[in-house]
Amino acid sequence: MLLLGLFWSCFGGARPRPILDMSYSRHFLDFQGSSIPSSMKKLVVTKLSSNFREAVVLRQDAPVPLPGDGDLLVRNRFIGINASDINYSAGRYDTSVKPPFDVGFEGIGDVVALGLSASARYTVGQAVTYMTPGSFAEYTVVPAKQAVLLPSVKPEFLTLMVSGTTAYISLKELGQLSEGKKVLVTAASGGTGQFAVQLSKKAKCHVIGTCSSDEKAGFLKSIGCDHPINYKTENVGAVIKRDYPEGMDVVYESVGGKMFDLAVNSLATKGRLIVIGFISGYQNPTGLQPVKAEMLPAKLLKKSASIQGFFLNHYLSEYKMAMEHLLTMYESGELVCEVDLGDMSPEGKFTGLESVFRAVDYMYMGKNIGKIVVELPNSVNSKL
């Protein structure tokens, strides 16, 4: 898969290769002494589509991959759901990639096998999290250079891999946050919005957050948001114009469409709009929602304002530092990592790869508070 090659090259790793020297076989026992199965379940994109259910199928008998010399084989315990999963299934990130290909960006689990070079830094039984394509599977091969060692397997750690680092790096590199600045966070109670709110508060900013329910507004208050706005019951633009006539110094925007237009109109003089996504358009064939772009140059010029996009893959040089800082903040109790395991969804908790489809639907219905995570139960079948 070409995009996997991109990730390996970004992290400086080599492509995994099959292990043929069976002197390595001592690595192929998991930490509980049970056998690693020869086959597993995984999700595979078989048709390019922004409709996740149309694009993806659950394979029941995929072979369990073997780790190469510098790789770990991770038994996934929790996997993260991202809005961009359907961009990936639609082939928008690399148009040269053709189905079938694996899907899912991030997971957390136990090391159950590893190559000899990887064993210099890792051992069987350790908890790791990672950001590598192909996480929607019971087992994933992870280049050791991309793994993050953890004290335990907790879904809260998974919230930091993509959602937390996106907020941390984008606000640090592009936000120029300082005390007293006014920061607007759209979709503020979501997976990455929760971190934009908290990190902005750590910088002593005044934070406004949009959300879609009173329950979400209550959550935002609990993590320090100064002014939650429920856009289902309030006119966001009118509220901002009334309460903040000078506008927003920074906007952390992930919704797109009309919310993007509102964000542009809400910018203060020298205001900065950071675009980390546009979820409202991802389900469309084009992946976009219309915006009022014809007046954009004039609006930016009038306010000396700016718009910058942020794509995490372009900031991998900052990734390790960001993860270390976020982990320290969480472990010291300075950061809330809200996880939504689907307990309040109509069919209950997201458990097993079968429930990934429901979890993606749940996200696009706007029901989640925090990061959506799917739990994978352990399964042991036949020996390798």
C-alpha positions in Angstrom: 0.0 0.0 0.0 1.6 3.3 -1.1 0.4 5.4 1.8 2.0 2.9 4.2 5.2 3.5 2.3 4.8 7.2 3.0 4.4 6.6 6.7 7.4 4.3 6.8 9.6 6.8 4.9 8.4 9.7 7.2 9.5 7.8 10.2 12.7 6.6 8.6 11.8 2.9 8.8 12.0 0.1 6.3 9.2 -1.9 4.8 8.4 -5.0 7.0 9.7 -8.3 5.5 8.6 -11.8 6.3 10.8 -13.6 8.9 12.2 -16.7 7.4 14.9 -17.6 9.9 12.9 -19.7 12.5 15.5 -18.9 15.2 13.2 -15.9 15.6 10.4 -18.2 16.6 11.0 -17.7 20.3 9.4 -14.2 19.8 6.1 -15.7 18.5 4.5 -16.4 21.9 2.4 -13.8 23.5 2.9 -12.7 27.1 0.1 -14.9 28.4 1.7 -18.0 26.9 -1.2 -18.5 24.5 -0.7 -19.1 20.8 -1.1 -16.3 18.3 -3.8 -17.3 15.8 -3.0 -17.9 12.2 -6.0 -15.9 11.0 -7.8 -12.8 12.2 -10.5 -10.3 11.5 -9.8 -7.0 9.9 -11.5 -4.3 7.9 -10.6 -3.8 4.3 -11.5 -1.1 1.8 -12.8 -2.9 -1.3 -14.5 0.0 -3.1 -13.6 3.7 -3.0 -16.5 5.6 -1.4 -17.1 8.2 1.2 -19.9 5.9 2.4 -17.9 3.9 4.9 -20.4 1.0 4.9 -20.2 0.8 1.1 -16.4 1.1 1.0 -15.4 -1.3 3.7 -15.9 -5.0 4.4 -15.1 -7.2 7.4 -12.8 -10.0 6.5 -13.0 -13.0 8.9 -10.0 -15.0 7.9 -7.2 -12.6 7.0 -3.7 -14.0 7.8 -2.1 -12.6 10.9 0.9 -10.6 9.6 4.5 -11.4 10.6 6.7 -8.6 12.0 9.9 -7.8 10.2 13.2 -7.4 11.9 12.4 -3.8 13.2 8.7 -4.4 13.8 6.3 -5.2 16.6 3.2 -7.3 16.2 0.5 -5.6 18.3 -2.7 -7.3 19.5 -5.1 -4.4 19.4 -7.2 -3.8 22.4 -8.6 -0.4 21.5 -8.8 1.4 18.1 -9.6 5.1 17.5 -12.3 6.4 15.1 -11.4 9.6 13.2 -13.6 11.7 10.9 -10.9 11.3 8.2 -11.5 7.5 8.1 -14.0 8.1 5.4 -11.6 10.3 3.5 -9.2 7.4 3.6 -11.8 4.9 2.4 -12.7 7.3 -0.4 -9.1 7.4 -1.6 -8.7 11.1 -1.1 -5.2 11.0 0.6 -3.5 9.1 -2.2 -5.3 8.8 -5.5 -2.8 6.2 -6.7 -3.9 3.7 -4.1 -6.4 1.2 -5.4 -8.5 -1.3 -3.4 -8.2 -3.5 -1.6 -6.3 -1.8 1.2 -6.4 -1.8 5.0 -8.0 1.0 7.0 -7.8 2.7 10.4 -5.1 5.1 11.7 -4.4 4.4 15.4 -4.5 1.7 18.0 -3.3 0.6 21.4 -2.6 -2.9 22.6 0.0 -5.4 23.7 3.2 -6.5 21.9 2.8 -10.2 21.2 5.7 -10.7 18.8 8.7 -8.8 17.5 11.7 -8.9 15.3 15.2 -9.2 16.7 16.2 -5.5 16.1 13.0 -4.4 17.7 13.7 -6.6 20.7 16.6 -4.3 21.6 14.0 -1.7 22.8 10.8 -3.6 23.3 9.7 -6.9 24.9 6.6 -9.1 24.5 3.9 -8.0 26.9 4.5 -4.3 26.8 1.7 -1.9 26.2 2.1 0.4 23.2 0.1 2.8 21.1 0.8 3.8 17.5 -0.3 5.8 14.5 0.0 3.5 11.5 -2.5 2.7 8.7 -4.2 -0.7 9.2 -5.3 -0.4 12.8 -8.8 -1.7 12.1 -7.6 -5.3 12.7 -7.2 -7.7 15.6 -3.4 -7.6 15.0 -1.3 -4.9 13.3 2.4 -4.9 12.4 3.9 -1.6 13.7 7.4 -0.3 13.0 9.1 -0.1 16.4 10.2 3.5 15.5 6.5 4.5 15.4 5.4 2.9 18.6 4.9 4.8 21.9 5.6 2.8 25.0 2.9 3.1 27.7 2.6 2.1 31.3 -0.7 0.3 30.6 -3.4 -0.3 28.0 -5.9 2.5 28.6 -8.2 4.0 25.9 -7.4 7.5 27.3 -3.9 7.2 25.9 -5.3 6.6 22.5 -7.1 9.9 22.5 -3.7 11.6 22.3 -2.3 9.9 19.2 -4.1 11.9 16.5 -6.6 14.1 18.2 -4.4 15.3 21.0 -1.3 15.9 18.9 -3.3 17.7 16.2 -4.5 20.2 18.7 -1.1 20.5 20.5 1.1 21.0 17.4 -1.3 23.1 15.4 -1.9 25.6 18.2 1.8 25.7 19.2 3.0 26.2 15.6 0.2 28.3 14.1 -1.9 29.6 17.0 0.6 32.0 18.7 -1.5 31.7 21.8 -0.9 34.1 24.7 -2.7 35.3 27.8 -6.0 37.1 27.1 -6.4 36.0 23.5 -9.9 35.0 22.5 -10.0 31.5 21.0 -13.0 29.9 19.2 -13.1 26.1 19.0 -15.7 24.6 16.7 -16.9 21.0 17.4 -15.4 21.7 20.8 -16.6 18.6 22.6 -15.3 16.2 20.0 -12.1 14.1 19.9 -9.7 16.9 19.0 -11.8 19.9 20.1 -11.6 18.8 23.8 -7.8 19.2 23.6 -7.9 22.6 21.8 -10.1 23.9 24.6 -7.9 22.7 27.4 -4.6 23.7 25.7 -5.9 27.1 25.0 -6.9 27.5 28.6 -3.5 26.4 29.7 -2.2 29.3 27.7 -4.5 31.6 29.7 -6.8 32.3 26.7 -10.5 33.0 26.8 -12.2 30.1 25.1 -15.5 29.9 23.3 -16.6 26.5 22.1 -19.5 25.5 19.8 -21.4 22.3 20.4 -24.8 20.7 19.6 -26.4 19.9 23.0 -26.7 21.1 26.5 -25.0 17.9 27.7 -22.0 18.8 25.6 -22.1 22.4 26.8 -21.9 21.0 30.4 -18.9 18.9 29.5 -17.1 21.9 27.9 -17.7 23.9 31.1 -16.2 21.0 33.1 -12.9 21.2 31.1 -12.6 24.9 31.4 -14.4 26.4 28.4 -15.4 29.9 29.3 -18.4 30.2 26.9 -20.0 27.1 25.4 -22.5 27.9 22.6 -25.1 25.3 21.7 -25.6 26.1 18.0 -28.9 24.1 18.0 -30.5 26.7 20.3 -28.4 29.8 19.8 -27.2 31.8 16.7 -23.4 31.4 17.0 -22.7 34.4 14.8 -25.1 36.7 16.7 -23.7 35.6 20.0 -20.1 36.3 19.0 -21.0 39.6 17.5 -22.8 40.6 20.7 -20.4 39.3 23.2 -17.1 39.7 21.3 -17.5 42.7 19.0 -13.7 42.8 18.4 -13.7 39.2 17.1 -11.7 36.1 17.6 -7.9 36.1 17.8 -7.7 32.4 16.9 -10.2 30.0 15.5 -9.6 26.2 15.6 -12.0 25.0 12.9 -12.9 21.4 11.9 -16.5 21.7 10.6 -16.4 23.5 7.3 -19.3 24.9 5.2 -21.4 27.5 7.0 -19.3 27.2 10.2 -16.2 28.1 8.2 -17.9 31.1 6.8 -18.9 32.1 10.3 -15.4 31.7 11.5 -14.0 33.9 8.8 -16.5 36.6 9.6 -15.7 36.3 13.3 -11.9 37.0 13.0 -10.4 39.9 14.8 -7.8 42.2 13.3 -4.7 40.0 12.7 -6.9 37.0 13.6 -5.7 33.5 12.7 -8.0 30.7 11.4 -6.5 27.2 11.7 -8.3 24.6 9.5 -7.7 21.1 10.8 -10.7 19.6 8.9 -14.1 20.1 7.4 -16.2 17.2 8.6 -19.5 18.6 7.3 -18.3 17.8 3.8 -16.6 14.5 4.1 -19.7 12.4 3.3 -20.2 14.3 0.0 -18.8 12.9 -3.2 -16.4 15.8 -3.5 -15.6 15.8 0.2 -16.5 19.5 0.5 -19.3 21.8 1.6 -19.7 25.0 -0.3 -18.2 28.1 1.3 -18.4 31.8 0.4 -15.0 32.1 -1.1 -15.5 34.9 -3.5 -15.2 37.6 -0.8 -12.5 35.8 1.1 -9.5 37.8 -0.1 -11.2 41.1 0.7 -12.2 39.9 4.2 -8.7 38.8 5.0 -7.1 41.9 3.6 -9.5 44.2 5.6 -8.5 42.6 8.9 -4.9 41.5 8.1 -6.2 38.1 9.0 -4.9 34.7 7.9 -6.1 31.2 7.2 -3.7 28.2 7.6 -4.3 24.5 7.0 -2.9 21.9 9.3 -2.3 18.3 8.3 -0.5 16.2 11.0 1.6 14.2 8.5 3.5 17.4 7.6 4.5 18.0 11.3 5.9 14.6 12.2 9.2 16.2 13.3 7.2 17.7 16.2 5.2 14.5 17.0 7.4 12.8 19.6 7.8 16.0 21.6 4.0 16.6 21.5 3.2 13.1 22.6 5.7 13.2 25.5 4.2 16.5 26.7 0.6 15.3 26.4 1.3 12.0 28.2 3.0 13.9 31.1 0.1 16.3 31.3 -2.4 13.4 31.4 -0.5 11.3 33.9 -0.1 14.4 36.2 -3.9 15.1 36.1 -3.5 18.3 34.1 -5.4 17.0 31.0 -8.8 15.4 30.6 -8.9 12.7 27.9 -12.6 12.1 27.4 -13.4 8.7 25.7 -16.7 7.8 24.2 -17.0 4.0 24.0 -20.6 4.2 22.7 -22.3 3.3 26.0 -25.1 5.8 25.1 -25.4 4.8 21.5 -28.7 3.1 20.5 -27.1 -0.4 20.3 -24.7 0.1 23.2 -21.0 0.0 23.6 -18.7 -0.3 20.6 -17.2 -3.7 21.0 -15.5 -5.7 18.2 -14.5 -4.7 14.7 -18.2 -5.2 13.6 -19.0 -2.1 15.6 -16.6 0.2 13.8 -19.4 0.8 11.2 -21.8 1.9 14.0 -19.0 4.1 15.5 -18.4 5.9 12.3 -22.2 6.5 11.9 -22.3 7.8 15.5 -19.6 10.3 14.8 -21.4 11.7 11.8 -24.6 12.0 13.7 -22.7 14.3 16.0 -23.5 12.3 19.1 -20.1 11.7 20.7 -18.5 13.6 23.6 -14.8 13.1 23.4 -12.9 10.6 21.3 -14.8 7.7 19.9 -13.0 4.4 20.7 -13.8 0.8 19.9 -12.8 -2.0 22.2 -11.5 -5.2 20.7 -11.9 -8.4 22.8 -9.0 -10.8 22.8 -9.4 -13.9 20.7 -7.1 -16.9 20.5 -7.6 -19.4 17.7 -5.1 -21.7 16.0 -1.3 -21.6 16.3 0.9 -19.8 13.8 
